């Protein structure tokens, strides 16, 4: 049984369509489950402190502090202030990419061809940079605030020579990941294909989202105390919440 199944009733459910965007505050003590409905999805996600938006996800510290090049259950997301913005408490996918970033409009056009609104209307080809900026504008954030993202449901391995390899079709239908928030965290996301996905057709996949209150916050945090570095980051988080 996962931490979500042990928690209280669903507070909210929503489907993020392929190509769609969303931003919201995941409240302290809540769990967000993201589910890959069809398989092969990708969600590019930013994290910030909504009360002090200059505090953001620091992916280099997140990876160095946990001695990893991938993210899965037991891993925390560190802010640039050394706090835990969120942590993965359950994961059936097993690998989420911190390296790939997102594409901009020119890169999407080069990869998928002409997909302008004038010809395709609401089916036009969206890009990660603009999608994130649309949501960021709702929180008084702009281009200089655009951050590195985590690409959930995507596997990218790193060879000894530093070369990246994207594993096509890695996430299976029904794969899910749960994020627990030990403090309020602003999530900004878009559901678009991974930049390294070799598919030549523009076909982003949908994601199901479900929010719950954690039934046992201490148990959720215990699943994330996998390293001494995480324990220190949680101590910083508790100090902020006082």
Buried (B, 14 or more C-beta within 10 A) or exposed (E): EBBBEBBEEEBEEEEBEBBBBBBBBBBBBBBBBBBBBBBBBBBBBBBBBBEEBEBBBBBEBBBEBBEBEBBBBBBBBBBBBBBBBBBBBBBBBBBBBBBBBBBBBEBBBEBBEEBEEEEEEEEBBBBBBBBBBBBBEEBEBEEEBBBBBBBBBBBBBEEEEEEEEBBEEBBEEEBBBBBBBBBBBBBBBBBBBBBBBEEEEBEBBBBBBBBBBBBEBEBBBEBBBBBEBBEEBBEBBBEBEE
